[in-house]
Amino acid sequence: MKTRNLCKPLVAGVLAAALSPAAMAEEKDSFSIAWTIYAGWVPWQYAED
């Protein structure tokens, strides 16, 4: 009995996902890239010694 109660929402979810239109990404001509470093520990003081 519990298996039947579990299957109905599962089948409904699979059907909804299969029948929904796919989302398409927007085409872009340019993009930007971010660059960073972790500066929490920089060994400059030790390099001078």
N, C-alpha and C positions, 0 to 999 in steps of 0.2 A: 504494500500500500504506500509506503514512504517513497519507494522508487518511482512510482507513477506521479506522485506529487512533485518530485524533484525534476522529472523529465519535462513536464509541461513548460515551466519557466525557461528551462534550458533550450528547448526546441523553439520557443517564442523568441528568445534572444538571438539564436543562430539565424532564424528567418529574418528578423529585423536587421541584423548586420548584413546579411546577404542581399537583401532587397533595397537597402539604402544607397543613395548615390555616393560615389566616391568623391572625396575632397581633392581638388587639384591645387598644386602649389603655384604661386604667381611667378612668372618668369621675370628675372631681373637682369639688367645689363651691367650693373656694378655691385660691388659689395665691399665691406670694410672688415679688417682684421684687427683685433686687439692683442697687445703684447704686454706682458708684465713679468716682473721677477719678484721673488720673495726676498725682501731686504731686511728681514728680522735678524739675521746674523750675517754680517759682512766682515770677513777677517782682515780688514785693512790695518788695524792696530797690530795684529800678530805679524803681518807681512813686513811692517816697518822694523820689527825687532830682529 
